[in-house]
């Protein structure tokens, strides 16, 4: 399977970048996971 999708006259490659933003600004991530995101 090709890394690119194709139609009759175009080729494209879709990539997504997911950004997680909590609604409230208090610390949800705790422990080692929270420390990794702070660094």
mmCIF file as Biopython writes it, N, C-alpha, C and O atoms, coordinates in Angstrom:
data_model
#
loop_
_atom_site.group_PDB
_atom_site.id
_atom_site.type_symbol
_atom_site.label_atom_id
_atom_site.label_alt_id
_atom_site.label_comp_id
_atom_site.label_asym_id
_atom_site.label_entity_id
_atom_site.label_seq_id
_atom_site.pdbx_PDB_ins_code
_atom_site.Cartn_x
_atom_site.Cartn_y
_atom_site.Cartn_z
_atom_site.occupancy
_atom_site.B_iso_or_equiv
_atom_site.auth_seq_id
_atom_site.auth_asym_id
_atom_site.pdbx_PDB_model_num
ATOM 1   N N  . UNK A ? 1  ? 0.848   -1.192 0.000   1.0 0.0 1  A 1 
ATOM 2   C CA . UNK A ? 1  ? 0.000   0.000  0.000   1.0 0.0 1  A 1 
ATOM 3   C C  . UNK A ? 1  ? 0.887   1.246  0.000   1.0 0.0 1  A 1 
ATOM 4   O O  . UNK A ? 1  ? 1.868   1.318  0.740   1.0 0.0 1  A 1 
ATOM 5   N N  . UNK A ? 2  ? 0.549   2.183  -0.799  1.0 0.0 2  A 1 
ATOM 6   C CA . UNK A ? 2  ? 1.323   3.409  -0.929  1.0 0.0 2  A 1 
ATOM 7   C C  . UNK A ? 2  ? 1.113   4.312  0.283   1.0 0.0 2  A 1 
ATOM 8   O O  . UNK A ? 2  ? 0.069   4.261  0.934   1.0 0.0 2  A 1 
ATOM 9   N N  . UNK A ? 3  ? 2.103   5.130  0.575   1.0 0.0 3  A 1 
ATOM 10  C CA . UNK A ? 3  ? 1.969   6.099  1.663   1.0 0.0 3  A 1 
ATOM 11  C C  . UNK A ? 3  ? 1.085   7.260  1.255   1.0 0.0 3  A 1 
ATOM 12  O O  . UNK A ? 3  ? 0.641   8.032  2.104   1.0 0.0 3  A 1 
ATOM 13  N N  . UNK A ? 4  ? 0.827   7.392  -0.035  1.0 0.0 4  A 1 
ATOM 14  C CA . UNK A ? 4  ? 0.028   8.488  -0.560  1.0 0.0 4  A 1 
ATOM 15  C C  . UNK A ? 4  ? -1.298  7.965  -1.092  1.0 0.0 4  A 1 
ATOM 16  O O  . UNK A ? 4  ? -1.356  6.876  -1.664  1.0 0.0 4  A 1 
ATOM 17  N N  . UNK A ? 5  ? -2.345  8.724  -0.908  1.0 0.0 5  A 1 
ATOM 18  C CA . UNK A ? 5  ? -3.647  8.418  -1.498  1.0 0.0 5  A 1 
ATOM 19  C C  . UNK A ? 5  ? -3.691  9.050  -2.875  1.0 0.0 5  A 1 
ATOM 20  O O  . UNK A ? 5  ? -2.944  9.988  -3.155  1.0 0.0 5  A 1 
ATOM 21  N N  . UNK A ? 6  ? -4.549  8.549  -3.727  1.0 0.0 6  A 1 
ATOM 22  C CA . UNK A ? 6  ? -4.621  9.137  -5.057  1.0 0.0 6  A 1 
ATOM 23  C C  . UNK A ? 6  ? -6.046  9.154  -5.578  1.0 0.0 6  A 1 
ATOM 24  O O  . UNK A ? 6  ? -6.869  8.302  -5.243  1.0 0.0 6  A 1 
ATOM 25  N N  . UNK A ? 7  ? -6.303  10.136 -6.395  1.0 0.0 7  A 1 
ATOM 26  C CA . UNK A ? 7  ? -7.553  10.250 -7.137  1.0 0.0 7  A 1 
ATOM 27  C C  . UNK A ? 7  ? -7.167  10.261 -8.616  1.0 0.0 7  A 1 
ATOM 28  O O  . UNK A ? 7  ? -6.059  9.854  -8.966  1.0 0.0 7  A 1 
ATOM 29  N N  . UNK A ? 8  ? -8.044  10.711 -9.463  1.0 0.0 8  A 1 
ATOM 30  C CA . UNK A ? 8  ? -7.763  10.646 -10.898 1.0 0.0 8  A 1 
ATOM 31  C C  . UNK A ? 8  ? -6.557  11.488 -11.316 1.0 0.0 8  A 1 
ATOM 32  O O  . UNK A ? 8  ? -5.836  11.098 -12.234 1.0 0.0 8  A 1 
ATOM 33  N N  . UNK A ? 9  ? -6.319  12.623 -10.672 1.0 0.0 9  A 1 
ATOM 34  C CA . UNK A ? 9  ? -5.212  13.482 -11.095 1.0 0.0 9  A 1 
ATOM 35  C C  . UNK A ? 9  ? -4.438  14.104 -9.941  1.0 0.0 9  A 1 
ATOM 36  O O  . UNK A ? 9  ? -3.654  15.027 -10.161 1.0 0.0 9  A 1 
ATOM 37  N N  . UNK A ? 10 ? -4.637  13.627 -8.727  1.0 0.0 10 A 1 
ATOM 38  C CA . UNK A ? 10 ? -3.911  14.193 -7.580  1.0 0.0 10 A 1 
ATOM 39  C C  . UNK A ? 10 ? -3.421  13.074 -6.666  1.0 0.0 10 A 1 
ATOM 40  O O  . UNK A ? 10 ? -3.999  11.988 -6.620  1.0 0.0 10 A 1 
ATOM 41  N N  . UNK A ? 11 ? -2.341  13.363 -5.941  1.0 0.0 11 A 1 
ATOM 42  C CA . UNK A ? 11 ? -1.832  12.497 -4.888  1.0 0.0 11 A 1 
ATOM 43  C C  . UNK A ? 11 ? -1.786  13.322 -3.615  1.0 0.0 11 A 1 
ATOM 44  O O  . UNK A ? 11 ? -1.491  14.516 -3.666  1.0 0.0 11 A 1 
ATOM 45  N N  . UNK A ? 12 ? -2.075  12.705 -2.467  1.0 0.0 12 A 1 
ATOM 46  C CA . UNK A ? 12 ? -1.997  13.444 -1.216  1.0 0.0 12 A 1 
ATOM 47  C C  . UNK A ? 12 ? -1.652  12.500 -0.085  1.0 0.0 12 A 1 
ATOM 48  O O  . UNK A ? 12 ? -1.780  11.281 -0.196  1.0 0.0 12 A 1 
ATOM 49  N N  . UNK A ? 13 ? -1.211  13.101 1.004   1.0 0.0 13 A 1 
ATOM 50  C CA . UNK A ? 13 ? -0.858  12.352 2.205   1.0 0.0 13 A 1 
ATOM 51  C C  . UNK A ? 13 ? -1.376  13.129 3.407   1.0 0.0 13 A 1 
ATOM 52  O O  . UNK A ? 13 ? -0.917  14.240 3.672   1.0 0.0 13 A 1 
ATOM 53  N N  . UNK A ? 14 ? -2.309  12.564 4.121   1.0 0.0 14 A 1 
ATOM 54  C CA . UNK A ? 14 ? -2.890  13.226 5.298   1.0 0.0 14 A 1 
ATOM 55  C C  . UNK A ? 14 ? -2.174  12.749 6.553   1.0 0.0 14 A 1 
ATOM 56  O O  . UNK A ? 14 ? -1.991  11.550 6.763   1.0 0.0 14 A 1 
ATOM 57  N N  . UNK A ? 15 ? -1.777  13.695 7.373   1.0 0.0 15 A 1 
ATOM 58  C CA . UNK A ? 15 ? -1.199  13.387 8.672   1.0 0.0 15 A 1 
ATOM 59  C C  . UNK A ? 15 ? -1.882  14.269 9.697   1.0 0.0 15 A 1 
ATOM 60  O O  . UNK A ? 15 ? -2.166  15.438 9.433   1.0 0.0 15 A 1 
ATOM 61  N N  . UNK A ? 16 ? -2.144  13.712 10.856  1.0 0.0 16 A 1 
ATOM 62  C CA . UNK A ? 16 ? -2.844  14.445 11.897  1.0 0.0 16 A 1 
ATOM 63  C C  . UNK A ? 16 ? -1.912  14.699 13.069  1.0 0.0 16 A 1 
ATOM 64  O O  . UNK A ? 16 ? -1.095  13.849 13.423  1.0 0.0 16 A 1 
ATOM 65  N N  . UNK A ? 17 ? -2.040  15.858 13.658  1.0 0.0 17 A 1 
ATOM 66  C CA . UNK A ? 17 ? -1.324  16.216 14.871  1.0 0.0 17 A 1 
ATOM 67  C C  . UNK A ? 17 ? -2.382  16.519 15.925  1.0 0.0 17 A 1 
ATOM 68  O O  . UNK A ? 17 ? -3.131  17.487 15.798  1.0 0.0 17 A 1 
ATOM 69  N N  . UNK A ? 18 ? -2.442  15.698 16.955  1.0 0.0 18 A 1 
ATOM 70  C CA . UNK A ? 18 ? -3.490  15.839 17.970  1.0 0.0 18 A 1 
ATOM 71  C C  . UNK A ? 18 ? -2.946  16.649 19.138  1.0 0.0 18 A 1 
ATOM 72  O O  . UNK A ? 18 ? -1.877  16.352 19.670  1.0 0.0 18 A 1 
ATOM 73  N N  . UNK A ? 19 ? -3.686  17.662 19.524  1.0 0.0 19 A 1 
ATOM 74  C CA . UNK A ? 19 ? -3.337  18.487 20.678  1.0 0.0 19 A 1 
ATOM 75  C C  . UNK A ? 19 ? -4.447  18.333 21.698  1.0 0.0 19 A 1 
ATOM 76  O O  . UNK A ? 19 ? -5.613  18.601 21.406  1.0 0.0 19 A 1 
ATOM 77  N N  . UNK A ? 20 ? -4.083  17.904 22.890  1.0 0.0 20 A 1 
ATOM 78  C CA . UNK A ? 20 ? -5.068  17.709 23.949  1.0 0.0 20 A 1 
ATOM 79  C C  . UNK A ? 20 ? -5.031  18.910 24.877  1.0 0.0 20 A 1 
ATOM 80  O O  . UNK A ? 20 ? -3.994  19.212 25.467  1.0 0.0 20 A 1 
ATOM 81  N N  . UNK A ? 21 ? -6.156  19.594 25.008  1.0 0.0 21 A 1 
ATOM 82  C CA . UNK A ? 21 ? -6.239  20.744 25.909  1.0 0.0 21 A 1 
ATOM 83  C C  . UNK A ? 21 ? -7.418  20.543 26.850  1.0 0.0 21 A 1 
ATOM 84  O O  . UNK A ? 21 ? -8.561  20.467 26.400  1.0 0.0 21 A 1 
ATOM 85  N N  . UNK A ? 22 ? -7.157  20.456 28.134  1.0 0.0 22 A 1 
ATOM 86  C CA . UNK A ? 22 ? -8.260  20.287 29.082  1.0 0.0 22 A 1 
ATOM 87  C C  . UNK A ? 22 ? -9.087  21.564 29.192  1.0 0.0 22 A 1 
ATOM 88  O O  . UNK A ? 22 ? -8.583  22.670 28.997  1.0 0.0 22 A 1 
ATOM 89  N N  . UNK A ? 23 ? -10.349 21.387 29.505  1.0 0.0 23 A 1 
ATOM 90  C CA . UNK A ? 23 ? -11.256 22.529 29.604  1.0 0.0 23 A 1 
ATOM 91  C C  . UNK A ? 23 ? -10.909 23.404 30.812  1.0 0.0 23 A 1 
ATOM 92  O O  . UNK A ? 23 ? -10.952 24.631 30.731  1.0 0.0 23 A 1 
ATOM 93  N N  . UNK A ? 24 ? -10.573 22.773 31.908  1.0 0.0 24 A 1 
ATOM 94  C CA . UNK A ? 24 ? -10.253 23.512 33.125  1.0 0.0 24 A 1 
ATOM 95  C C  . UNK A ? 24 ? -8.750  23.485 33.354  1.0 0.0 24 A 1 
ATOM 96  O O  . UNK A ? 24 ? -8.083  22.510 33.006  1.0 0.0 24 A 1 
ATOM 97  N N  . UNK A ? 25 ? -8.219  24.543 33.933  1.0 0.0 25 A 1 
ATOM 98  C CA . UNK A ? 25 ? -6.772  24.678 34.060  1.0 0.0 25 A 1 
ATOM 99  C C  . UNK A ? 25 ? -6.243  24.235 35.426  1.0 0.0 25 A 1 
ATOM 100 O O  . UNK A ? 25 ? -5.424  24.939 36.018  1.0 0.0 25 A 1 
ATOM 101 N N  . UNK A ? 26 ? -6.679  23.118 35.926  1.0 0.0 26 A 1 
ATOM 102 C CA . UNK A ? 26 ? -6.066  22.569 37.124  1.0 0.0 26 A 1 
ATOM 103 C C  . UNK A ? 26 ? -5.293  21.314 36.727  1.0 0.0 26 A 1 
ATOM 104 O O  . UNK A ? 26 ? -5.503  20.765 35.645  1.0 0.0 26 A 1 
ATOM 105 N N  . UNK A ? 27 ? -4.418  20.873 37.587  1.0 0.0 27 A 1 
ATOM 106 C CA . UNK A ? 27 ? -3.531  19.765 37.234  1.0 0.0 27 A 1 
ATOM 107 C C  . UNK A ? 27 ? -4.305  18.449 37.185  1.0 0.0 27 A 1 
ATOM 108 O O  . UNK A ? 27 ? -4.781  17.950 38.204  1.0 0.0 27 A 1 
ATOM 109 N N  . UNK A ? 28 ? -4.415  17.911 35.993  1.0 0.0 28 A 1 
ATOM 110 C CA . UNK A ? 28 ? -5.076  16.627 35.805  1.0 0.0 28 A 1 
ATOM 111 C C  . UNK A ? 28 ? -4.030  15.519 35.746  1.0 0.0 28 A 1 
ATOM 112 O O  . UNK A ? 28 ? -4.209  14.449 36.327  1.0 0.0 28 A 1 
ATOM 113 N N  . UNK A ? 29 ? -2.943  15.789 35.042  1.0 0.0 29 A 1 
ATOM 114 C CA . UNK A ? 29 ? -1.900  14.786 34.873  1.0 0.0 29 A 1 
ATOM 115 C C  . UNK A ? 29 ? -1.018  14.767 36.116  1.0 0.0 29 A 1 
ATOM 116 O O  . UNK A ? 29 ? -0.487  15.796 36.533  1.0 0.0 29 A 1 
ATOM 117 N N  . UNK A ? 30 ? -0.873  13.588 36.695  1.0 0.0 30 A 1 
ATOM 118 C CA . UNK A ? 30 ? -0.109  13.461 37.933  1.0 0.0 30 A 1 
ATOM 119 C C  . UNK A ? 30 ? 0.984   12.421 37.757  1.0 0.0 30 A 1 
ATOM 120 O O  . UNK A ? 30 ? 0.938   11.603 36.839  1.0 0.0 30 A 1 
ATOM 121 N N  . UNK A ? 31 ? 1.955   12.460 38.635  1.0 0.0 31 A 1 
ATOM 122 C CA . UNK A ? 31 ? 3.020   11.463 38.609  1.0 0.0 31 A 1 
ATOM 123 C C  . UNK A ? 31 ? 3.993   11.690 37.467  1.0 0.0 31 A 1 
ATOM 124 O O  . UNK A ? 31 ? 4.266   12.826 37.080  1.0 0.0 31 A 1 
ATOM 125 N N  . UNK A ? 32 ? 4.516   10.584 36.930  1.0 0.0 32 A 1 
ATOM 126 C CA . UNK A ? 32 ? 5.530   10.662 35.869  1.0 0.0 32 A 1 
ATOM 127 C C  . UNK A ? 32 ? 4.981   11.257 34.585  1.0 0.0 32 A 1 
ATOM 128 O O  . UNK A ? 32 ? 5.714   11.926 33.858  1.0 0.0 32 A 1 
ATOM 129 N N  . UNK A ? 33 ? 3.707   11.030 34.288  1.0 0.0 33 A 1 
ATOM 130 C CA . UNK A ? 33 ? 3.116   11.571 33.062  1.0 0.0 33 A 1 
ATOM 131 C C  . UNK A ? 33 ? 3.093   13.089 33.128  1.0 0.0 33 A 1 
ATOM 132 O O  . UNK A ? 33 ? 3.452   13.750 32.154  1.0 0.0 33 A 1 
ATOM 133 N N  . UNK A ? 34 ? 2.686   13.645 34.234  1.0 0.0 34 A 1 
ATOM 134 C CA . UNK A ? 34 ? 2.666   15.095 34.393  1.0 0.0 34 A 1 
ATOM 135 C C  . UNK A ? 34 ? 4.050   15.711 34.310  1.0 0.0 34 A 1 
ATOM 136 O O  . UNK A ? 34 ? 4.218   16.790 33.742  1.0 0.0 34 A 1 
ATOM 137 N N  . UNK A ? 35 ? 5.042   15.034 34.873  1.0 0.0 35 A 1 
ATOM 138 C CA . UNK A ? 35 ? 6.414   15.541 34.827  1.0 0.0 35 A 1 
ATOM 139 C C  . UNK A ? 35 ? 6.955   15.553 33.403  1.0 0.0 35 A 1 
ATOM 140 O O  . UNK A ? 35 ? 7.697   16.463 33.035  1.0 0.0 35 A 1 
ATOM 141 N N  . UNK A ? 36 ? 6.598   14.566 32.605  1.0 0.0 36 A 1 
ATOM 142 C CA . UNK A ? 36 ? 7.070   14.527 31.214  1.0 0.0 36 A 1 
ATOM 143 C C  . UNK A ? 36 ? 6.523   15.697 30.418  1.0 0.0 36 A 1 
ATOM 144 O O  . UNK A ? 36 ? 7.239   16.258 29.589  1.0 0.0 36 A 1 
ATOM 145 N N  . UNK A ? 37 ? 5.267   16.083 30.648  1.0 0.0 37 A 1 
ATOM 146 C CA . UNK A ? 37 ? 4.674   17.181 29.896  1.0 0.0 37 A 1 
ATOM 147 C C  . UNK A ? 37 ? 5.164   18.536 30.371  1.0 0.0 37 A 1 
ATOM 148 O O  . UNK A ? 37 ? 5.191   19.483 29.585  1.0 0.0 37 A 1 
ATOM 149 N N  . UNK A ? 38 ? 5.547   18.657 31.619  1.0 0.0 38 A 1 
ATOM 150 C CA . UNK A ? 38 ? 6.085   19.921 32.123  1.0 0.0 38 A 1 
ATOM 151 C C  . UNK A ? 38 ? 7.464   20.177 31.519  1.0 0.0 38 A 1 
ATOM 152 O O  . UNK A ? 38 ? 7.793   21.312 31.175  1.0 0.0 38 A 1 
ATOM 153 N N  . UNK A ? 39 ? 8.265   19.127 31.391  1.0 0.0 39 A 1 
ATOM 154 C CA . UNK A ? 39 ? 9.612   19.264 30.803  1.0 0.0 39 A 1 
ATOM 155 C C  . UNK A ? 39 ? 9.454   19.497 29.349  1.0 0.0 39 A 1 
ATOM 156 O O  . UNK A ? 39 ? 10.447  19.643 28.636  1.0 0.0 39 A 1 
#
